[in-house]
Amino acid sequence: MVKDGVLAIAAAHNIPPKVQEITAQIPIGKGMAGLAWQQDKPIQTCNLKEDSSGAVKPGAKAVDARAAVALPVHDGAGAVRAVVGLAWMDERVLDDATLAAIGADAASLPA
């Protein structure tokens, strides 16, 4: 959730405690979640551990997963109110239809 000018973790599942600690507060533009917030679009990688784009920070590479996406979630006025991050154990690239479906599910979450 966006709180006081930073993203703050509101919920986590299967994220190592050290990674939760490192990512407890994320400024705009930092890492996949911060970039999704800044650019107002999904940011994804097909392999967290081998990504060299600069979007994946060292803390995220500690997650035992491959593919990942960070998606902005909007409020009624269209502003980003949260960023949802998901990861998978295999490598994959999510197509637009899949991103739209995940985004719609995320948008249905209570504020």
Residue, then its C-alpha position, 0 to 999 in steps of 0.5 A: m500500500v502507498k503510505d506517506g510517500v512510500l510503498a509499505i508491505a501490507a501482506a506477505h505470503n512465502i516471502p523470507p523474513k529477511v526479504q520482508e525486512i529489506t522491502a518493508q518500505i520501498p521508495i518510488g522507482k526502487g526495485m520492481a515494485g517501486l518501478a511499477w509504482q513510478q511507471d504505472k505499469p506492470i514490471q516483470t522478469c522471467n528469472l529473478k536470480e539472473d535478471s540484469s536489468g537493474a529492476v531486481k534488487p539483491g534482496a529480491k534475488a533471495v526469494d526462491a523463485r524465478a518469474a515475478v511481476a509487480l503490478p500497480v493497483h489503482d484507487g477510484a480516482g486512478a492513482v496507484r494505491a498499492v503494488v501487488g507482487l507475485a512470483w513463480m517457481d518456473e521461468r515465464v513471461l506473462d502476456d497482456a491478457t494474463l497481466a490484465a486478469i491478475g490486475a483485475d483480481a488485485a484491484s478487487l482487494p479492499a483498500 
